[in-house]
Amino acid sequence: MERRDFLRAGAAALAGACCSGRLTAEEPKAAAGGRFQLHYAPHFGMFKHLAGGDSIDQLKFAADQGFTAWEDDGLGARPIAVQERIVRTIHALGMSMGAFAAMPAFSEISFARKNEPAWECALRELRASVEVAKRANAKWLTAAFGPSRPGLEPERQAASCVELLKRCSAILEPHGLVLVLEPPPSSAAGPGMLLPQLPPPQRICQAVGSPSCKMLLDVYHQHVTEGDWMPSIREAWGEIAYVRWGDNPGRKEPGTGEIDFRRMFAHLRRCGYTGLVGMHHGNSKPGPEGERAVIEAYVAAERA
């Protein structure tokens, strides 16, 4: 089967799945002060000029601004004492911990072809990440598909993905954790990445058949890949468990590019999405002015 036909087959098989509103993990707490309707999750460094360089001060500042969640992709790499300090503060502030990278080595390990030594290494990392998630009361762990294998049929690559993800799910299911898969587009992540379009990963998640294997919707990536990304999001909604975004081009805060975030906000509300929205972007302007612009961008989006 040609790659293009494989992508179309995945989309066709998934047509009609839309707006289930179902989440695969515990919902976060209500927004502090009611400032934001959605649970936006900033990250360390986003408010370093206004809050100062200390990570705890940045958490407190974000909570004061009305943000109710936090992302720390590198949480698992931090010393345990630092993890515990961050987690204690997040809980004390009534915030929720967002997704973090479960297996950094997955960027170097291919899902597309069976390699037992490499897979065992990745699964060991995943088991270690389970302990981090339990410590942080986190529910979502991220992983990105690794490089594809030129010349290997898409069906065989997909079957390899399913086998590895079933092993991952067996580790996560007893703990109620969810691995959310981000398929980076070839235009954003370089050539050779596996299955860059949205429908095939949905098909893979369905084949795995586990509540611990779902999809991460990155709105920036989808806009880079597809332009009109809403049809694919509607088709894949039943398998989407976590949302991240940034505007395109530039991957900065909403309103700095060409993505219609009002349409995206409306879709999330219409579908009853109550999960986290990772602010997976940079600031369009430097210094304190840029940090204030990020906050105002989210306030303005909520008003709209």
C-alpha positions as CSV (number, residue, x, y, z in Angstrom):
1,M,0.0,0.0,0.0
2,E,1.3,3.5,-0.9
3,R,2.0,5.8,2.1
4,R,-0.7,8.2,0.8
5,D,-3.2,5.4,0.6
6,F,-2.3,4.2,4.1
7,L,-2.9,7.7,5.5
8,R,-6.3,7.9,3.7
9,A,-7.3,4.5,4.9
10,G,-6.5,5.5,8.5
11,A,-8.6,8.7,8.1
12,A,-11.5,6.8,6.4
13,A,-11.6,4.1,9.1
14,L,-11.8,6.8,11.8
15,A,-14.4,9.1,10.3
16,G,-17.3,10.0,12.5
17,A,-15.4,9.9,15.9
18,C,-16.0,13.4,17.3
19,C,-16.5,15.2,20.5
20,S,-16.8,12.4,22.9
21,G,-15.7,14.7,25.7
22,R,-14.2,11.6,27.4
23,L,-11.0,12.0,29.3
24,T,-8.6,9.2,30.2
25,A,-7.2,10.7,33.4
26,E,-8.4,12.5,36.5
27,E,-9.7,16.0,35.7
28,P,-7.8,19.0,37.2
29,K,-9.2,21.2,39.9
30,A,-11.4,24.2,39.1
31,A,-9.8,27.4,37.9
32,A,-8.5,29.6,40.6
33,G,-10.7,32.7,40.9
34,G,-12.5,31.7,37.7
35,R,-10.2,33.7,35.5
36,F,-9.7,31.1,32.9
37,Q,-12.2,28.6,31.6
38,L,-9.5,26.1,30.5
39,H,-6.7,24.7,32.5
40,Y,-3.7,26.3,30.8
41,A,-0.3,25.0,31.9
42,P,2.8,27.3,31.6
43,H,6.3,26.0,32.1
44,F,9.5,27.1,33.8
45,G,11.2,30.1,32.3
46,M,8.0,31.5,30.8
47,F,7.7,34.2,33.6
48,K,11.3,34.3,34.8
49,H,11.6,38.1,34.5
50,L,8.3,38.9,36.3
51,A,8.6,36.2,38.9
52,G,12.4,35.8,39.3
53,G,14.7,32.9,38.5
54,D,13.6,30.6,41.4
55,S,11.3,27.8,40.2
56,I,9.0,28.1,43.3
57,D,8.5,31.8,42.8
58,Q,7.6,31.2,39.2
59,L,4.9,28.6,40.3
60,K,3.5,31.1,42.8
61,F,3.4,33.9,40.3
62,A,1.6,31.7,37.7
63,A,-1.0,30.7,40.4
64,D,-1.5,34.4,41.3
65,Q,-2.2,35.1,37.6
66,G,-5.0,32.5,37.6
67,F,-3.2,29.5,35.9
68,T,-4.2,26.2,37.4
69,A,-1.8,23.8,35.9
70,W,1.9,23.4,35.2
71,E,4.1,21.6,32.7
72,D,7.7,20.4,33.3
73,D,8.9,18.3,30.4
74,G,12.2,17.5,32.1
75,L,10.7,16.6,35.5
76,G,12.0,13.1,35.4
77,A,15.6,14.3,35.0
78,R,15.5,16.5,38.1
79,P,16.9,15.3,41.4
80,I,14.2,13.7,43.6
81,A,14.5,16.4,46.2
82,V,13.8,19.1,43.6
83,Q,10.9,17.1,42.2
84,E,9.4,16.8,45.7
85,R,9.8,20.6,46.3
86,I,8.1,21.4,43.0
87,V,5.3,19.0,43.6
88,R,4.6,20.2,47.2
89,T,4.3,23.7,45.9
90,I,2.0,22.8,43.0
91,H,-0.3,20.9,45.4
92,A,-0.3,23.7,48.0
93,L,-1.3,26.2,45.3
94,G,-4.2,24.0,44.1
95,M,-2.6,23.4,40.7
96,S,-2.3,20.2,38.7
97,M,0.8,18.7,37.2
98,G,0.8,18.4,33.4
99,A,2.6,16.0,31.1
100,F,6.3,15.3,31.2
101,A,8.6,13.3,29.0
102,A,8.4,9.6,29.9
103,M,11.3,8.2,27.8
104,P,13.8,10.8,26.4
105,A,15.5,7.9,24.5
106,F,12.4,7.4,22.4
107,S,13.7,10.2,20.1
108,E,16.5,7.8,19.2
109,I,14.6,4.5,19.3
110,S,12.5,3.5,16.5
111,F,9.0,2.3,17.0
112,A,9.0,1.2,13.4
113,R,11.2,-1.9,13.7
114,K,11.5,-4.4,16.4
115,N,14.8,-4.1,18.4
116,E,14.6,-6.0,21.7
117,P,17.7,-4.5,23.4
118,A,16.6,-0.9,22.5
119,W,13.0,-1.6,23.4
120,E,14.0,-3.0,26.8
121,C,16.0,0.1,27.5
122,A,13.0,2.3,26.7
123,L,10.7,0.2,28.9
124,R,13.2,0.5,31.8
125,E,13.0,4.3,31.4
126,L,9.2,4.1,31.4
127,R,9.2,2.1,34.6
128,A,11.3,4.8,36.2
129,S,8.9,7.5,34.9
130,V,6.1,5.7,36.6
131,E,7.8,6.4,39.9
132,V,8.1,10.1,39.0
133,A,4.5,10.3,38.0
134,K,3.4,8.7,41.3
135,R,5.6,11.2,43.2
136,A,4.2,14.1,41.3
137,N,0.6,12.9,41.1
138,A,0.9,13.3,37.3
139,K,-1.4,11.4,35.0
140,W,0.1,12.0,31.5
141,L,3.5,11.0,30.1
142,T,4.6,12.0,26.6
143,A,6.5,10.1,23.9
144,A,7.3,11.0,20.3
145,F,7.6,8.5,17.5
146,G,11.1,7.8,16.5
147,P,12.6,7.6,12.9
148,S,10.9,5.5,10.3
149,R,12.6,2.7,8.3
150,P,12.9,3.6,4.6
151,G,11.8,0.8,2.4
152,L,9.8,-1.0,5.2
153,E,6.1,-1.2,4.4
154,P,3.9,1.2,6.5
155,E,1.8,-1.8,7.7
156,R,4.8,-3.5,9.2
157,Q,6.0,-0.2,10.8
158,A,2.5,0.2,12.3
159,A,2.5,-3.4,13.6
160,S,5.8,-2.8,15.3
161,C,4.4,0.4,16.9
162,V,1.4,-1.5,18.2
163,E,3.5,-4.2,19.8
164,L,5.8,-1.8,21.6
165,L,2.9,0.3,22.8
166,K,1.1,-2.7,24.2
167,R,4.1,-3.4,26.3
168,C,4.1,0.2,27.4
169,S,0.4,0.1,28.3
170,A,0.9,-3.0,30.4
171,I,3.3,-1.1,32.6
172,L,1.1,2.0,32.9
173,E,-2.4,0.5,33.2
174,P,-2.1,-0.7,36.8
175,H,-1.2,2.9,37.9
176,G,-3.9,4.6,35.9
177,L,-1.3,6.5,33.8
178,V,-1.6,7.6,30.2
179,L,1.1,7.7,27.6
180,V,0.2,10.4,25.1
181,L,1.8,10.1,21.7
182,E,2.9,13.1,19.7
183,P,3.6,12.4,16.0
184,P,5.8,15.3,14.9
185,P,5.3,16.5,11.3
186,S,8.1,15.9,8.9
187,S,8.2,19.6,8.1
188,A,8.8,20.5,11.8
189,A,10.9,17.5,13.0
190,G,13.0,16.7,9.9
191,P,12.7,14.0,7.3
192,G,12.2,10.4,8.2
193,M,9.9,10.7,11.2
194,L,7.3,8.0,11.5
195,L,3.7,8.6,10.5
196,P,3.6,12.4,10.6
197,Q,-0.1,12.7,10.0
198,L,-2.8,12.6,12.7
199,P,-5.2,9.7,11.5
200,P,-2.6,6.9,11.5
201,P,-1.6,7.4,15.2
202,Q,-5.3,7.3,16.0
203,R,-5.5,4.0,14.2
204,I,-2.5,2.7,16.1
205,C,-4.0,3.7,19.5
206,Q,-7.2,1.9,18.6
207,A,-5.2,-1.2,17.7
208,V,-3.4,-1.1,21.0
209,G,-6.8,-0.9,22.7
210,S,-5.7,0.4,26.0
211,P,-6.8,3.5,28.1
212,S,-3.1,4.0,28.8
213,C,-2.3,4.6,25.1
214,K,-3.7,7.9,23.7
215,M,-2.8,10.8,21.5
216,L,-1.4,14.3,22.3
217,L,-2.9,16.9,20.1
218,D,-0.3,19.6,19.3
219,V,-2.2,22.3,17.5
220,Y,1.0,23.9,16.2
221,H,2.3,20.7,14.7
222,Q,-1.1,20.0,13.1
223,H,-1.3,23.5,11.6
224,V,2.3,23.0,10.1
225,T,1.3,19.6,8.7
226,E,-2.2,20.1,7.5
227,G,-3.2,23.8,7.4
228,D,-6.9,23.1,7.8
229,W,-6.4,20.8,10.8
230,M,-10.0,20.8,12.2
231,P,-11.3,17.8,10.2
232,S,-8.5,15.6,11.4
233,I,-9.0,16.7,15.0
234,R,-12.7,15.8,14.7
235,E,-11.9,12.4,13.4
236,A,-9.3,11.7,16.0
237,W,-11.1,13.2,19.0
238,G,-12.0,9.9,20.7
239,E,-8.3,9.1,21.1
240,I,-7.1,12.6,22.1
241,A,-6.3,12.8,25.8
242,Y,-4.1,15.9,26.1
243,V,-3.7,19.2,24.2
244,R,-0.7,21.5,23.6
245,W,-0.5,24.5,21.4
246,G,1.5,27.4,20.1
247,D,0.8,29.8,17.2
248,N,2.3,29.3,13.8
249,P,4.6,30.5,12.5
250,G,7.1,31.0,15.3
251,R,5.5,28.8,18.0
252,K,4.6,31.7,20.2
253,E,1.5,32.7,22.3
254,P,-1.9,32.7,20.7
255,G,-2.6,35.7,18.5
256,T,0.9,36.1,17.2
257,G,0.4,33.9,14.1
258,E,-2.3,32.7,11.8
259,I,-4.0,29.9,13.8
260,D,-7.7,30.7,14.6
261,F,-7.5,30.0,18.3
262,R,-11.1,31.3,18.8
263,R,-12.2,28.3,16.7
264,M,-10.0,26.0,18.7
265,F,-11.3,27.3,22.0
266,A,-14.9,26.9,20.8
267,H,-14.2,23.3,19.7
268,L,-12.7,22.3,23.1
269,R,-15.7,23.9,25.0
270,R,-18.2,22.3,22.6
271,C,-16.6,18.9,23.1
272,G,-16.7,19.3,26.9
273,Y,-12.9,19.1,27.2
274,T,-11.8,19.7,30.8
275,G,-8.3,18.5,30.6
276,L,-5.0,20.5,30.5
277,V,-3.8,22.7,27.7
278,G,0.0,22.9,27.6
279,M,1.4,26.3,26.8
280,H,4.0,24.7,24.7
281,H,5.4,27.8,23.1
282,G,7.8,30.6,23.6
283,N,7.2,34.3,24.2
284,S,7.0,36.6,21.2
285,K,8.7,39.5,23.0
286,P,11.7,39.5,25.4
287,G,11.7,40.4,29.0
288,P,8.9,41.4,31.3
289,E,7.0,43.0,28.4
290,G,6.9,39.7,26.6
291,E,5.7,37.8,29.7
292,R,2.9,40.3,30.3
293,A,1.9,39.9,26.6
294,V,1.6,36.1,27.1
295,I,-0.7,36.5,30.1
296,E,-2.8,39.1,28.2
297,A,-3.0,36.8,25.2
298,Y,-4.8,34.2,27.3
299,V,-7.0,36.7,29.0
300,A,-8.0,38.2,25.6
301,A,-8.7,34.7,24.2
302,E,-11.0,33.9,27.1
303,R,-12.8,37.2,26.6
304,A,-13.3,36.3,22.9
